[in-house]
Amino acid sequence: MMKRQLPTDPVACAIESALRPGHFISYNAGRSFITVLEAVEAQLKAVVECGQATQAIPYYELFIAACEEKANEIDDSANNFTDFAAGLFCGWVQAREAAGFDTTDTETRLLAWMEDDPWSFCYGLERHLRRADTISRHHSSRGCLGGRVFRGTGTPAHGDAQVYRGLPGRHSYLSAILP
């Protein structure tokens, strides 16, 4: 039997330790589990805030992928884990913005995640992005999310990224969110 190789990177170790792979998280243990995850995410946010956003991006991606793996091992009836994972997407977007990455590339990658989102982590992501203050004042003051993009029809259905891409004038859903 082959022994599983453990990560040696301290951040990757912290992510793995916090997620407790192979252990089921009951409904009653969910809130404290999320608190531990939030502490690890706070470390990533601190890396971004101290000007090292480029270094945080792969860790956000790792954390998101690890959450997708953990989703089968948690009773998320209260959606705390889903909301946490959506917050990771917000952190990832903020890190890419802070690192000066191309907005179109960020949009393309996020749309790919939205199209392949078996756990609905991206459902309602605009609510989380707005709360995370990733919408520039310009976009927010113009009402892009409520007016231009959704035109009063409500949020498009989960996984319907084609709707976002098909909006006239290349004003996709994410273009309204990302400055």
ABEGO torsion letter per residue (X at the ends): XBBBBBBABAAAAAAAAAAGBGBBBBAAAAAAAAAAAAAAAAAAAAAAAAGAAAAAAAAAAAAAAAAAAAAAABBAAAGAAAAAAAAAAAAAAAAAAAAGBBAAAAAAAAAAAAABBAAGAABGAAAAAAAAGABBAAAAAAGAAAAAAAGGAEBBBBGBAAAAAABBGGBBAAAAABX
